[in-house]
Amino acid sequence: MFRLFVKILLILNIINISIKADDLPRINCQRATSLNKKDSSIASLSSKTVSVNEILTSEMNDYWLGSIGIGSPSQNFYIDFDTGSSDLWVPSIKCSSLCNNHNRYNSNASSTYQVDGDYFLITYGDESYAEGYFDNDVVTINGLTVTNQLFAEVLNMSGFDAPEDGILGLAYPDYTSGGETPLFYNMWMQNLIPQPIFSFYFNPDSSATPGGELIFGGADTSKYTGAITYVNVSVQGYWQFNMNRITVGNISICSSNCSAIADTGTTLILGPTSNIRALNAALGATYERSSGWYRVSCSTRTQQGFPNVTFTISGQTFTLSVLQYFLIFQNGQNFVCYSVFNYSPLNNIWILGDYFLSRFYSIFDINQNRVGFATSISYNYTPYIYPQTFQSTTTISSTSITHAYTSSLTNMYNSTITSATIVASTTIVPTTTILTSITTTPSTIKVASTTTITSVTTVPLTTKVASTTILTSITTVASTTTVPPTTTVPSTTMIASTTTATSTGMSSEAIRQEISLIILFSLMILIAQF
């Protein structure tokens, strides 16, 4: 179990409060080698009752808590259900002032309490710990009562803040601190649930109610889509399994020995040091020593410029996109992205925490020793982000604007020239540029019989269109100018030149041919008058 209070840490970092290394998440690294309290073997399969649905509450979208009761009458506790550890513990009424903000267990107030007294100590990866002694009492979860359950009554604790009162471990019995039978195993052995499985749904939308659910004895098919991909447990301690590979875009981060655990008690996604460095480098993120996080300035890159991160498990790909693996915070005028990928305290083991499990429904099967993953119904949820978060560009995809340049002479005495400016398809416009319209304006010019054209300006072939300037024949028209439908040129008017156009429309040769025709017909008009 490797818990990190993400938002608190990042807010402190943004206001330049230094973060120590021991403020990082915690994971249970305490291991027991024997079972000396009770036989933890699973009872034979038999017909059982319905599954139990435990509603979970999202805390800052970083971890999910539920409630349990201990004793008779029931004393309520707000619990972190943790697949990365195996013990159940809650604060004692005898606990020091460190427990003042927590609900505390009072054995004297429970008629079903039985003394045990064995010493309890569990230490986590960030040096947080809980210390006390074992008790025996009934535990109630949403109306289901488990009898004769050993748990720890804690007298001293460090590193645990409200509203979380304690931990309920859901890993294998080998990882209990005192060899006790974990609560879930007792559920199954006491014939309280129909199947020896439990499953998690975490909603990444922190405003959603409920924030998630834990089902003992089944799975909620309405909370995932598609098929479930199962992978066998490789080591029965944590829920440990082997992944095929991890890639960032086309870059391979891990292609062999990609051992992982699915840990609901971990906020982030953690991995071996060399892999995490390579993964964050592929994202363009650099290590920030003051916080212990990898970060990148989102405002300097487009959202599309960040690659997907893909985990392949049992041949099936599980992909996280940029908005699923970055925590985004505003720092002055810029937006800073913090990567959810960080260092694992377990040698050569990846820890798939809540930022993975909130996108993929998870199922834990103690009978067949396997873990299942399916696409969560909340996979596509994305929080609101400000438009300035990423560097953005506006792309105009031209599907209806086509190149058109037509010219015709309607008769010997009236010339009509129609032209259209061409805008190349897929013009990239900076974010500060606003395109209002691109209008084709016809222009009809009546040329009197004495009109003389003295010069012609050609259009270079390599000229690009830089704005929404509207080109007309002979007359230069700005993008905001209204052109009358008909312009009459008196017989004594001299037209000095044609418009110099910034267009990729006609080639120089084509325009020379058009001008030659105009000059030819003008000479014919003069000859006809004489």
Secondary structure, 3 states (H helix, E strand, C coil): CCECCHHHHHHHHHCCCCCCHHHCCECECCCCCCCCCCCCCCCCCCCCCCCEEEEEEEECCCEEEEEEEECCCCEEEEEEEECCCCCEEEEECCCCHHHCCCCCECHHHCCCCEEEEEEEEEEECCCCEEEEEEEEEEEEECCEEEEEEEEEEEEEEECCCCCCCEEEECCCHHHCCCCCCCHHHHHHHCCCCCCCEEEEEECCCCCCCCCEEEEECCCCHHHEEEEEEEEECCEECCEEEEECEEEECCEEEECCCEEEEECCCCCCEEECHHHHHHHHHHHCCEEECCCCEEEEEHHHCCHHHCCCEEEEECCEEEEECHHHHEEEEEECCEEEEEECEEECCCCCEEEECHHHHCCEEEEEECCCCEEEEEEECCCCCCCCCCCCCCCCCEEECCCCCCCCEEEECCCCCCEEEEECCCCCCCEEECCCCCCCCCCCCCEEEEECCCCEECCCCCCCCCCCCCCCCEECCCCEECCCCCCCCEEEECCCCEECCCCCCCCCCCCHHHHHHHHHHHHHHHHHHHHHHC
